[in-house]
């Protein structure tokens, strides 16, 4: 694949290495209204498509939204989010049905850290609802992506898909862009299907916001913890 050069806005931060691109990837929750060229998005997807997949099945199907299509989708997603009679319509369980340690503690901490940073107190349902609703605006990102998969494919293809999505996020960092992978964007999958004409035989996995980070936004100073290598690794034969 021939390396391509794209103009980088002065607001973007370019990683110095692959390690830096991976380490600097995080879920950005406020973006600048700087357009992302279509040819750059296509390039990111082309690079990401080199992700491994069992017997080269390449299970990914991507729907990219921007402009008027994105704004129309945002209006309907926000209307669903603000309607007390609407309920989440997720087609699969992303999280465990019963939380337990150490996962419960990690989940609680990131929630407390985020809301504490923003000054949202426990029990403030109105501000929590507003903050969650920002998911449905793509946090102001000019580009949204949705990922769907053939319903007949099995867990192995979902593993492959995760590597493809991660490739997009790392490739984006290589060009000074940031992302936010969003399970919330498919809570109202019927709304998404209607706008993007996603076939019924495809299941929507998640969405993603893509754009340039708003470095002045307080929410983007959030730093999540990671378990040290010794905490999740056992070396054998060393």
Beta strands, then each sheet from edge to edge (+ up, - down):
strand 1: 61-65
strand 2: 143-150
strand 3: 178-182
strand 4: 202-211
sheet 1: 1+ 2- 4+ 3-
end
